[in-house]
């Protein structure tokens, strides 16, 4: 009877991580046979492991970041609390040499960074009013990503002489980034000039 009790007792491992006690099984810690934790509970002679007065293995690491590592070994899923940084979990996974967890956290970091780096664009339209003479000058300044959409002859608005001065409405558009890495982009100088011309309408 005592042998059965000792056998069950031997399955449980106590860890003192940064002053916080964790209880788990030898099977859980050996999920990755090449990991530091598996070697630790197997009393690897190459590891210089100390124990506290209760017999718990002493590990000088942050207990907050150890919790998601241990939970991964328990159920194979990566669950990180919102108040923890993925980089911190990756550092712990690398310290304990848990190969699959390292891969999972790196994938999570890649997805996070890719999402933050997305450029959100919107189509901005401007309606510019100009005379026939001004039209040529405006064409020469149409750069910086602006494109012609439509040109409408609205006839003559001014009669300074016997000849009419043709007036045009020019519709231009541009795809403008609104958010890049969480920051709003300001229009360039040429973009501001076009916006000022459009304000004439």
BATILUM-112030 format. One record per residue: residue in one letter; chain; x, y, z of N, C-alpha, C in turn. Coordinates in steps of 0.1 Angstrom, whole numbers, plus 2048, in hexadecimal, padded with zeros to 3 digits. Layout:
N
+---+---+------+------+------+-------+-------+-------+------+------+------+
: r : c : n.px : n.py : n.pz : ca.px : ca.py : ca.pz : c.px : c.py : c.pz :
+---+---+------+------+------+-------+-------+-------+------+------+------+
: A : A :    X :    Y :    Z :     X :     Y :     Z :    X :    Y :    Z :
...
+---+---+------+------+------+-------+-------+-------+------+------+------+
END
This chain:
201
+---+---+------+------+------+-------+-------+-------+------+------+------+
: r : c : n.px : n.py : n.pz : ca.px : ca.py : ca.pz : c.px : c.py : c.pz :
+---+---+------+------+------+-------+-------+-------+------+------+------+
: X : A :  808 :  7F4 :  800 :   800 :   800 :   800 :  809 :  80C :  800 :
: X : A :  813 :  80C :  808 :   81C :   818 :   809 :  824 :  81A :  7FC :
: X : A :  827 :  80F :  7F5 :   82D :   810 :   7E8 :  825 :  817 :  7DE :
: X : A :  818 :  815 :  7DE :   80F :   81B :   7D5 :  80E :  82A :  7D8 :
: X : A :  80E :  82E :  7E5 :   80E :   83C :   7E9 :  81A :  843 :  7E4 :
: X : A :  826 :  83C :  7E6 :   833 :   842 :   7E2 :  833 :  844 :  7D3 :
: X : A :  82D :  83B :  7CC :   82D :   83C :   7BD :  825 :  848 :  7B8 :
: X : A :  819 :  84A :  7BE :   811 :   856 :   7BB :  818 :  862 :  7BF :
: X : A :  81E :  862 :  7CB :   825 :   86E :   7CF :  831 :  872 :  7C6 :
: X : A :  837 :  868 :  7C1 :   843 :   86A :   7B8 :  83F :  871 :  7AB :
: X : A :  832 :  86F :  7A7 :   82D :   875 :   79A :  82C :  884 :  79B :
: X : A :  82A :  88A :  7A7 :   828 :   898 :   7A9 :  835 :  89F :  7AC :
: X : A :  837 :  8AB :  7A5 :   843 :   8B3 :   7A6 :  83F :  8C1 :  7AC :
: X : A :  847 :  8C5 :  7B5 :   845 :   8D3 :   7BA :  850 :  8DC :  7B5 :
: X : A :  84C :  8E8 :  7B0 :   855 :   8F1 :   7AB :  854 :  8FE :  7B2 :
: X : A :  85F :  904 :  7B6 :   85F :   912 :   7BC :  865 :  91B :  7B2 :
: X : A :  85C :  922 :  7AA :   860 :   92B :   7A0 :  85F :  939 :  7A5 :
: X : A :  86B :  93F :  7A7 :   86B :   94D :   7AC :  864 :  94F :  7B8 :
: X : A :  863 :  945 :  7C1 :   85C :   947 :   7CE :  84E :  942 :  7CE :
: X : A :  848 :  93E :  7C2 :   83B :   939 :   7C1 :  83B :  92A :  7BE :
: X : A :  832 :  923 :  7C6 :   832 :   914 :   7C5 :  829 :  910 :  7BA :
: X : A :  82D :  907 :  7B2 :   825 :   900 :   7A7 :  826 :  8F1 :  7AA :
: X : A :  81A :  8EB :  7A9 :   819 :   8DC :   7AA :  815 :  8D7 :  79C :
: X : A :  81C :  8CD :  798 :   818 :   8C6 :   78B :  81E :  8B8 :  78B :
: X : A :  81B :  8B1 :  780 :   820 :   8A3 :   780 :  82C :  8A2 :  777 :
: X : A :  833 :  897 :  77A :   83F :   894 :   772 :  83C :  892 :  763 :
: X : A :  830 :  88C :  760 :   82C :   88B :   753 :  82A :  898 :  74B :
: X : A :  824 :  8A2 :  752 :   823 :   8AF :   74C :  830 :  8B5 :  749 :
: X : A :  839 :  8B5 :  752 :   846 :   8BB :   750 :  84E :  8B4 :  745 :
: X : A :  84B :  8A8 :  743 :   853 :   8A0 :   739 :  84C :  8A0 :  72B :
: X : A :  842 :  8A9 :  729 :   83B :   8AA :   71C :  845 :  8AC :  711 :
: X : A :  850 :  8B4 :  714 :   85B :   8B6 :   70B :  867 :  8AF :  711 :
: X : A :  86B :  8A3 :  70D :   876 :   89C :   714 :  883 :  8A3 :  714 :
: X : A :  885 :  8AD :  70A :   892 :   8B4 :   709 :  892 :  8C1 :  711 :
: X : A :  887 :  8C4 :  718 :   885 :   8D1 :   71F :  88D :  8D1 :  72C :
: X : A :  890 :  8DD :  731 :   896 :   8DE :   73E :  88E :  8D8 :  749 :
: X : A :  881 :  8DA :  748 :   878 :   8D5 :   753 :  878 :  8C6 :  754 :
: X : A :  878 :  8BF :  748 :   879 :   8B1 :   748 :  886 :  8AC :  74E :
: X : A :  890 :  8B2 :  74A :   89D :   8AE :   750 :  89E :  8B1 :  75F :
: X : A :  898 :  8BC :  763 :   898 :   8BF :   771 :  891 :  8B4 :  77A :
: X : A :  885 :  8B0 :  776 :   87E :   8A7 :   77E :  883 :  898 :  77C :
: X : A :  88C :  896 :  772 :   893 :   88A :   771 :  8A0 :  889 :  778 :
: X : A :  8A3 :  894 :  780 :   8AF :   896 :   788 :  8BB :  894 :  77F :
: X : A :  8BB :  89B :  774 :   8C6 :   89B :   76A :  8D3 :  89F :  772 :
: X : A :  8DD :  897 :  772 :   8EA :   89A :   779 :  8F1 :  8A6 :  774 :
: X : A :  8EE :  8AA :  767 :   8F4 :   8B6 :   761 :  8EE :  8C3 :  766 :
: X : A :  8E2 :  8C2 :  76C :   8DC :   8CE :   771 :  8DF :  8D0 :  780 :
: X : A :  8E3 :  8DC :  783 :   8E6 :   8DF :   791 :  8D9 :  8E5 :  798 :
: X : A :  8D0 :  8DC :  79C :   8C3 :   8E0 :   7A1 :  8C3 :  8DF :  7B0 :
: X : A :  8BE :  8EA :  7B6 :   8BC :   8EB :   7C4 :  8AD :  8E9 :  7C8 :
: X : A :  8AB :  8E6 :  7D5 :   89D :   8E5 :   7DA :  89C :  8ED :  7E6 :
: X : A :  88F :  8F2 :  7E8 :   88D :   8F9 :   7F5 :  88A :  8F0 :  800 :
: X : A :  886 :  8F5 :  80C :   884 :   8ED :   817 :  879 :  8E3 :  816 :
: X : A :  870 :  8E6 :  80D :   864 :   8DD :   80B :  867 :  8D2 :  800 :
: X : A :  873 :  8D3 :  7FA :   876 :   8C9 :   7EF :  872 :  8CE :  7E1 :
: X : A :  86E :  8DB :  7E0 :   86A :   8E0 :   7D3 :  877 :  8E4 :  7CB :
: X : A :  877 :  8E1 :  7BE :   882 :   8E5 :   7B6 :  882 :  8F5 :  7B5 :
: X : A :  88E :  8FB :  7B7 :   88F :   909 :   7B7 :  892 :  90E :  7A8 :
: X : A :  88A :  917 :  7A3 :   88C :   91C :   796 :  88B :  92B :  797 :
: X : A :  896 :  932 :  794 :   897 :   941 :   795 :  891 :  947 :  788 :
: X : A :  884 :  946 :  786 :   87E :   94D :   77B :  871 :  953 :  77F :
: X : A :  86B :  95B :  776 :   85F :   963 :   779 :  853 :  959 :  77A :
: X : A :  84C :  958 :  785 :   840 :   94E :   786 :  835 :  952 :  77D :
: X : A :  833 :  95F :  77A :   828 :   963 :   772 :  829 :  95E :  764 :
: X : A :  835 :  95E :  75F :   838 :   959 :   751 :  83A :  94A :  751 :
: X : A :  83C :  944 :  75C :   83D :   935 :   75D :  82F :  92F :  75C :
: X : A :  825 :  935 :  761 :   817 :   92F :   760 :  813 :  92C :  752 :
: X : A :  814 :  934 :  748 :   80F :   930 :   73B :  818 :  925 :  735 :
: X : A :  825 :  924 :  739 :   82D :   919 :   735 :  828 :  90C :  73B :
: X : A :  825 :  90C :  748 :   821 :   900 :   74E :  813 :  8FC :  748 :
: X : A :  80A :  905 :  746 :   7FD :   902 :   740 :  7FE :  8FC :  732 :
: X : A :  808 :  901 :  72B :   80A :   8FB :   71E :  80E :  8EC :  71F :
: X : A :  817 :  8E9 :  728 :   81B :   8DC :   72A :  810 :  8D3 :  72F :
: X : A :  806 :  8D9 :  736 :   7FA :   8D1 :   73B :  7F1 :  8CE :  730 :
: X : A :  7ED :  8D8 :  727 :   7E3 :   8D5 :   71D :  7E7 :  8D8 :  70F :
: X : A :  7F3 :  8DC :  70D :   7F7 :   8DE :   6FF :  7F2 :  8EA :  6F8 :
: X : A :  7EC :  8F4 :  6FF :   7E7 :   900 :   6FA :  7EE :  90C :  6FF :
: X : A :  7F0 :  916 :  6F7 :   7F7 :   923 :   6FB :  7EC :  92D :  6FF :
: X : A :  7EC :  92F :  70C :   7E2 :   939 :   712 :  7EA :  943 :  71A :
: X : A :  7EA :  950 :  715 :   7F1 :   95A :   71C :  7E8 :  965 :  721 :
: X : A :  7E9 :  969 :  72D :   7E0 :   973 :   733 :  7E3 :  981 :  72C :
: X : A :  7DA :  989 :  72C :   7DB :   996 :   725 :  7E6 :  99F :  72B :
: X : A :  7E9 :  99D :  738 :   7F3 :   9A5 :   73F :  801 :  9A0 :  73D :
: X : A :  802 :  995 :  736 :   810 :   98F :   733 :  814 :  992 :  725 :
: X : A :  821 :  994 :  723 :   826 :   997 :   715 :  82A :  989 :  70F :
: X : A :  827 :  988 :  702 :   82B :   97C :   6FB :  83A :  97A :  6FB :
: X : A :  842 :  985 :  6FB :   850 :   984 :   6FB :  855 :  97E :  708 :
: X : A :  84F :  981 :  713 :   852 :   97B :   720 :  850 :  96C :  720 :
: X : A :  845 :  967 :  71A :   842 :   959 :   719 :  84C :  952 :  710 :
: X : A :  850 :  959 :  705 :   85A :   953 :   6FC :  867 :  951 :  703 :
: X : A :  86B :  95B :  70B :   878 :   95A :   713 :  878 :  94E :  71C :
: X : A :  86C :  94C :  723 :   86B :   941 :   72C :  86C :  934 :  724 :
: X : A :  864 :  933 :  719 :   864 :   927 :   711 :  872 :  923 :  70C :
: X : A :  87A :  92E :  709 :   887 :   92B :   704 :  890 :  927 :  710 :
: X : A :  88E :  92D :  71C :   896 :   929 :   727 :  894 :  91A :  72B :
: X : A :  887 :  916 :  72A :   884 :   908 :   72E :  886 :  8FE :  722 :
: X : A :  889 :  904 :  716 :   88C :   8FC :   70A :  880 :  8F3 :  706 :
: X : A :  874 :  8FA :  706 :   868 :   8F2 :   702 :  865 :  8F6 :  6F3 :
: X : A :  869 :  8ED :  6EA :   86A :   8F0 :   6DC :  85D :  8F4 :  6D6 :
: X : A :  852 :  8EC :  6D8 :   845 :   8EF :   6D2 :  83F :  8FC :  6D7 :
: X : A :  842 :  8FF :  6E4 :   83D :   90B :   6EA :  844 :  917 :  6E4 :
: X : A :  851 :  916 :  6E2 :   858 :   921 :   6DB :  853 :  924 :  6CD :
: X : A :  850 :  919 :  6C6 :   84A :   91B :   6B9 :  83C :  922 :  6B9 :
: X : A :  834 :  91E :  6C3 :   827 :   924 :   6C4 :  827 :  933 :  6C7 :
: X : A :  830 :  936 :  6D1 :   831 :   944 :   6D5 :  836 :  94D :  6CA :
: X : A :  840 :  948 :  6C3 :   845 :   94F :   6B7 :  83B :  952 :  6AD :
: X : A :  832 :  948 :  6AA :   827 :   949 :   6A1 :  81E :  954 :  6A6 :
: X : A :  81B :  954 :  6B2 :   812 :   95E :   6B8 :  818 :  96C :  6B7 :
: X : A :  825 :  96D :  6B9 :   82B :   97A :   6B8 :  82B :  97F :  6A9 :
: X : A :  82D :  976 :  6A0 :   82D :   979 :   692 :  81F :  97E :  68E :
: X : A :  815 :  977 :  692 :   807 :   97B :   68F :  804 :  989 :  695 :
: X : A :  808 :  98B :  6A1 :   806 :   998 :   6A8 :  80D :  9A3 :  6A0 :
: X : A :  819 :  9A1 :  69D :   821 :   9AC :   696 :  81B :  9AF :  688 :
: X : A :  817 :  9A4 :  681 :   812 :   9A6 :   674 :  805 :  9AE :  674 :
: X : A :  7FD :  9AB :  67F :   7F0 :   9B2 :   680 :  7F2 :  9C1 :  683 :
: X : A :  7FC :  9C4 :  68C :   7FF :   9D2 :   68F :  805 :  9DA :  684 :
: X : A :  80B :  9D2 :  67A :   812 :   9D9 :   66F :  809 :  9DB :  663 :
: X : A :  7FD :  9D7 :  664 :   7F4 :   9D9 :   659 :  7F1 :  9E8 :  657 :
: X : A :  7F1 :  9EB :  64A :   7EE :   9F9 :   646 :  7E0 :  9FA :  642 :
: X : A :  7D8 :  A02 :  648 :   7CA :   A04 :   645 :  7C9 :  A10 :  63C :
: X : A :  7C3 :  A0F :  630 :   7C2 :   A19 :   627 :  7B3 :  A1D :  624 :
: X : A :  7B1 :  A29 :  620 :   7A4 :   A2E :   61C :  7A6 :  A37 :  60F :
: X : A :  79C :  A37 :  607 :   79C :   A3F :   5FB :  797 :  A4D :  5FE :
: X : A :  7A0 :  A57 :  5FB :   79D :   A65 :   5FE :  79B :  A6B :  5F0 :
: X : A :  78F :  A73 :  5EF :   78C :   A79 :   5E3 :  78C :  A88 :  5E5 :
: X : A :  791 :  A8F :  5DA :   791 :   A9E :   5DB :  78B :  AA3 :  5CE :
: X : A :  784 :  AAE :  5CF :   77E :   AB4 :   5C3 :  785 :  AC2 :  5C2 :
: X : A :  78C :  AC4 :  5B7 :   794 :   AD0 :   5B5 :  78E :  AD8 :  5AA :
: X : A :  78C :  AE5 :  5AC :   787 :   AEE :   5A1 :  793 :  AF6 :  59C :
: X : A :  794 :  AF7 :  58F :   79F :   AFE :   589 :  79B :  B03 :  57B :
: X : A :  7A3 :  B0D :  577 :   7A1 :   B12 :   569 :  7A9 :  B0A :  560 :
: X : A :  7A7 :  B0C :  553 :   7AE :   B05 :   549 :  7BD :  B07 :  54A :
: X : A :  7C1 :  B13 :  54D :   7CF :   B16 :   54F :  7D5 :  B0F :  55C :
: X : A :  7CD :  B0E :  566 :   7D1 :   B08 :   572 :  7D2 :  AF9 :  571 :
: X : A :  7CA :  AF3 :  568 :   7CA :   AE5 :   566 :  7D7 :  ADF :  563 :
: X : A :  7DF :  AE6 :  55A :   7EC :   AE1 :   557 :  7F5 :  AE1 :  563 :
: X : A :  7F5 :  AEB :  56B :   7FD :   AEC :   576 :  7F9 :  AE1 :  581 :
: X : A :  7ED :  ADF :  582 :   7E8 :   AD5 :   58B :  7ED :  AC7 :  587 :
: X : A :  7ED :  AC4 :  57A :   7F1 :   AB7 :   575 :  800 :  AB5 :  579 :
: X : A :  808 :  ABF :  578 :   816 :   ABE :   57B :  818 :  ABB :  58A :
: X : A :  80F :  ABF :  593 :   810 :   ABC :   5A1 :  809 :  AB0 :  5A6 :
: X : A :  802 :  AA9 :  59C :   7FB :   A9D :   5A0 :  804 :  A91 :  5A2 :
: X : A :  80A :  A91 :  5AE :   813 :   A86 :   5B1 :  80F :  A81 :  5BF :
: X : A :  818 :  A7B :  5C5 :   816 :   A77 :   5D3 :  80B :  A6D :  5D5 :
: X : A :  808 :  A65 :  5CA :   7FE :   A5B :   5CB :  7F0 :  A5F :  5C7 :
: X : A :  7EE :  A6C :  5C3 :   7E1 :   A71 :   5BF :  7DE :  A6C :  5B1 :
: X : A :  7D1 :  A69 :  5AE :   7CE :   A64 :   5A1 :  7C1 :  A6C :  59C :
: X : A :  7C1 :  A6E :  58F :   7B5 :   A75 :   589 :  7A9 :  A6B :  589 :
: X : A :  79E :  A6F :  58D :   792 :   A67 :   58C :  788 :  A6C :  581 :
: X : A :  787 :  A79 :  581 :   77D :   A7F :   577 :  780 :  A8E :  575 :
: X : A :  77E :  A92 :  569 :   780 :   AA0 :   565 :  773 :  AA5 :  55F :
: X : A :  76D :  AB0 :  565 :   760 :   AB5 :   560 :  761 :  AC3 :  55C :
: X : A :  75E :  AC6 :  550 :   75D :   AD4 :   54B :  750 :  ADB :  550 :
: X : A :  752 :  AE5 :  558 :   746 :   AEC :   55E :  743 :  AF9 :  557 :
: X : A :  74A :  AFB :  54B :   748 :   B07 :   544 :  74F :  B13 :  549 :
: X : A :  74A :  B1F :  548 :   751 :   B2B :   54C :  74A :  B31 :  557 :
: X : A :  752 :  B35 :  561 :   74C :   B3C :   56D :  750 :  B4B :  56D :
: X : A :  75A :  B4E :  565 :   75F :   B5C :   565 :  760 :  B61 :  557 :
: X : A :  75C :  B6D :  555 :   75D :   B74 :   548 :  764 :  B81 :  549 :
: X : A :  771 :  B80 :  548 :   779 :   B8C :   549 :  77B :  B93 :  53C :
: X : A :  778 :  B8C :  531 :   77A :   B91 :   524 :  76F :  B8A :  51B :
: X : A :  771 :  B8C :  50E :   768 :   B86 :   505 :  769 :  B77 :  505 :
: X : A :  774 :  B72 :  50A :   777 :   B64 :   50A :  773 :  B5E :  517 :
: X : A :  76D :  B52 :  517 :   769 :   B4C :   524 :  775 :  B44 :  529 :
: X : A :  777 :  B43 :  536 :   781 :   B3B :   53C :  77B :  B2E :  541 :
: X : A :  77F :  B23 :  53B :   779 :   B16 :   53E :  77D :  B12 :  54C :
: X : A :  773 :  B0C :  554 :   776 :   B08 :   561 :  773 :  AF9 :  562 :
: X : A :  77B :  AF2 :  56A :   77A :   AE3 :   56B :  779 :  ADF :  579 :
: X : A :  772 :  AD4 :  57B :   772 :   ACD :   588 :  77B :  AC0 :  585 :
: X : A :  785 :  ABF :  58E :   78D :   AB3 :   58D :  78C :  AAA :  599 :
: X : A :  788 :  A9E :  598 :   787 :   A95 :   5A3 :  793 :  A8C :  5A4 :
: X : A :  79A :  A8C :  5AF :   7A6 :   A84 :   5B1 :  7A4 :  A7B :  5BD :
: X : A :  7AB :  A70 :  5BD :   7AA :   A67 :   5C9 :  7B8 :  A62 :  5CC :
: X : A :  7B9 :  A5D :  5D9 :   7C5 :   A57 :   5DE :  7C2 :  A4E :  5E9 :
: X : A :  7CA :  A43 :  5E9 :   7C9 :   A39 :   5F5 :  7D2 :  A3E :  600 :
: X : A :  7CD :  A42 :  60B :   7D5 :   A48 :   616 :  7D5 :  A3E :  621 :
: X : A :  7E1 :  A3B :  626 :   7E3 :   A33 :   632 :  7DD :  A3B :  63E :
: X : A :  7D5 :  A34 :  646 :   7D0 :   A3B :   652 :  7D7 :  A36 :  65F :
: X : A :  7DB :  A29 :  65F :   7E1 :   A24 :   66B :  7ED :  A1B :  667 :
: X : A :  7F9 :  A1E :  66C :   804 :   A15 :   66A :  80B :  A13 :  677 :
: X : A :  80A :  A07 :  67C :   810 :   A04 :   689 :  809 :  A0C :  694 :
: X : A :  7FC :  A0F :  692 :   7F5 :   A16 :   69D :  7F7 :  A25 :  69C :
: X : A :  7FE :  A2B :  691 :   800 :   A39 :   690 :  7F9 :  A3E :  684 :
: X : A :  7F3 :  A4A :  685 :   7EC :   A50 :   679 :  7F7 :  A57 :  671 :
: X : A :  7F6 :  A56 :  663 :   7FF :   A5D :   65A :  7F9 :  A6A :  657 :
: X : A :  801 :  A74 :  657 :   7FD :   A81 :   653 :  7FF :  A82 :  643 :
: X : A :  7F7 :  A8A :  63C :   7F9 :   A8C :   62E :  806 :  A94 :  62B :
: X : A :  80C :  A91 :  620 :   818 :   A97 :   61C :  815 :  AA6 :  618 :
: X : A :  820 :  AAD :  615 :   81E :   ABB :   611 :  816 :  ABC :  604 :
: X : A :  819 :  AB4 :  5FA :   811 :   AB4 :   5EE :  803 :  AB0 :  5F0 :
: X : A :  801 :  AA7 :  5F9 :   7F3 :   AA3 :   5FC :  7EC :  AAE :  602 :
: X : A :  7F2 :  AB6 :  60B :   7EC :   AC1 :   611 :  7E8 :  ACC :  607 :
: X : A :  7F1 :  ACE :  5FD :   7EE :   AD8 :   5F3 :  7E1 :  AD4 :  5EB :
: X : A :  7E0 :  AC7 :  5E8 :   7D4 :   AC2 :   5E1 :  7C8 :  AC4 :  5E9 :
: X : A :  7C9 :  AC1 :  5F6 :   7BE :   AC3 :   5FF :  7B9 :  AD1 :  600 :
: X : A :  7C3 :  ADB :  600 :   7C0 :   AE9 :   601 :  7B9 :  AED :  5F4 :
: X : A :  7BD :  AE8 :  5E8 :   7B6 :   AEB :   5DC :  7A8 :  AE5 :  5DC :
: X : A :  7A7 :  AD9 :  5E2 :   79A :   AD4 :   5E2 :  790 :  ADB :  5EB :
: X : A :  796 :  AE3 :  5F5 :   78D :   AEA :   5FE :  786 :  AF6 :  5F7 :
: X : A :  78B :  AF9 :  5EB :   785 :   B04 :   5E4 :  776 :  B00 :  5E0 :
: X : A :  773 :  AF3 :  5E0 :   765 :   AEF :   5DE :  75D :  AF0 :  5EB :
+---+---+------+------+------+-------+-------+-------+------+------+------+
END
